[in-house]
Amino acid sequence: MRQLWVLALLMLGACDPSQPIVMTSPPRIEKTLLNKIIPTGVLSCLREPDGSAVTSIRQSATYVIDLKKAGRDCRQKLQIVRNIIQREQ
């Protein structure tokens, strides 16, 4: 018990009485929910086509074209989301 009092007195003695103690309130943190900022239309991409039924060269070409469309759609929407987030920061 005596050690606790000694420790408390040492801590008080370390304070400089010429320096005022300033107490401030914690910073106010405001969060904006992303679902209010980002339109729901850009949160989903075109579905990737199923290539399991491809049996001809023509179907292969159509599959590749549809696959590229889905990828392009997703990259464009991701860029929109990136732009919105960067603008909000």
C-alpha positions as CSV (number, residue, x, y, z in Angstrom):
1,M,0.0,0.0,0.0
2,R,2.8,2.4,0.9
3,Q,4.4,1.7,-2.5
4,L,1.2,2.8,-4.2
5,W,1.3,6.2,-2.4
6,V,5.0,6.6,-3.3
7,L,4.2,5.9,-6.9
8,A,1.3,8.4,-6.9
9,L,3.5,11.1,-5.4
10,L,6.3,10.5,-7.9
11,M,3.8,10.8,-10.7
12,L,2.4,14.0,-9.4
13,G,5.9,15.4,-8.9
14,A,6.7,14.7,-12.5
15,C,3.9,17.1,-13.7
16,D,5.0,20.6,-14.5
17,P,2.6,23.0,-12.7
18,S,3.5,25.8,-15.1
19,Q,2.0,23.9,-18.0
20,P,-1.8,23.9,-17.9
21,I,-3.6,20.7,-18.4
22,V,-5.9,20.9,-21.4
23,M,-8.7,18.5,-21.8
24,T,-10.3,18.2,-25.2
25,S,-13.2,16.2,-26.4
26,P,-12.5,13.3,-28.8
27,P,-12.7,14.1,-32.5
28,R,-16.1,13.6,-34.1
29,I,-16.0,10.8,-36.6
30,E,-18.6,10.9,-39.4
31,K,-19.0,7.8,-41.6
32,T,-21.0,7.9,-44.7
33,L,-22.4,4.5,-45.7
34,L,-21.2,3.4,-49.1
35,N,-24.6,2.0,-50.0
36,K,-25.9,5.6,-49.9
37,I,-23.1,6.8,-52.1
38,I,-22.6,4.0,-54.7
39,P,-25.5,3.3,-57.0
40,T,-26.7,-0.4,-56.7
41,G,-26.4,-0.7,-60.5
42,V,-22.6,-0.6,-60.4
43,L,-22.4,-3.2,-57.7
44,S,-23.0,-6.2,-60.0
45,C,-21.4,-7.2,-63.2
46,L,-22.6,-9.1,-66.3
47,R,-22.6,-12.8,-65.7
48,E,-19.7,-14.7,-67.1
49,P,-21.0,-16.9,-69.9
50,D,-21.0,-20.7,-69.5
51,G,-18.5,-22.2,-71.9
52,S,-19.3,-25.8,-71.1
53,A,-21.7,-26.2,-74.0
54,V,-19.3,-24.9,-76.7
55,T,-19.0,-27.4,-79.5
56,S,-18.1,-25.4,-82.6
57,I,-15.8,-22.6,-83.7
58,R,-18.7,-20.3,-84.1
59,Q,-19.9,-21.0,-80.5
60,S,-16.3,-20.5,-79.3
61,A,-16.1,-17.1,-81.0
62,T,-19.5,-16.0,-79.4
63,Y,-18.3,-17.3,-76.0
64,V,-15.1,-15.3,-76.2
65,I,-17.0,-12.1,-77.3
66,D,-19.5,-12.5,-74.4
67,L,-16.7,-13.2,-72.0
68,K,-14.9,-10.0,-73.1
69,K,-18.1,-8.0,-72.7
70,A,-18.6,-9.3,-69.2
71,G,-15.0,-8.4,-68.2
72,R,-15.3,-5.0,-69.8
73,D,-18.6,-4.3,-68.0
74,C,-17.0,-5.3,-64.6
75,R,-13.9,-3.2,-65.1
76,Q,-16.0,-0.1,-66.1
77,K,-18.2,-0.5,-63.0
78,L,-15.2,-1.0,-60.7
79,Q,-13.7,2.2,-62.1
80,I,-16.9,4.0,-61.3
81,V,-16.8,2.7,-57.7
82,R,-13.1,3.7,-57.5
83,N,-13.8,7.2,-58.7
84,I,-16.7,7.6,-56.1
85,I,-14.5,6.4,-53.3
86,Q,-11.6,8.7,-54.3
87,R,-13.9,11.7,-54.5
88,E,-15.3,11.0,-51.0
89,Q,-11.8,10.9,-49.4
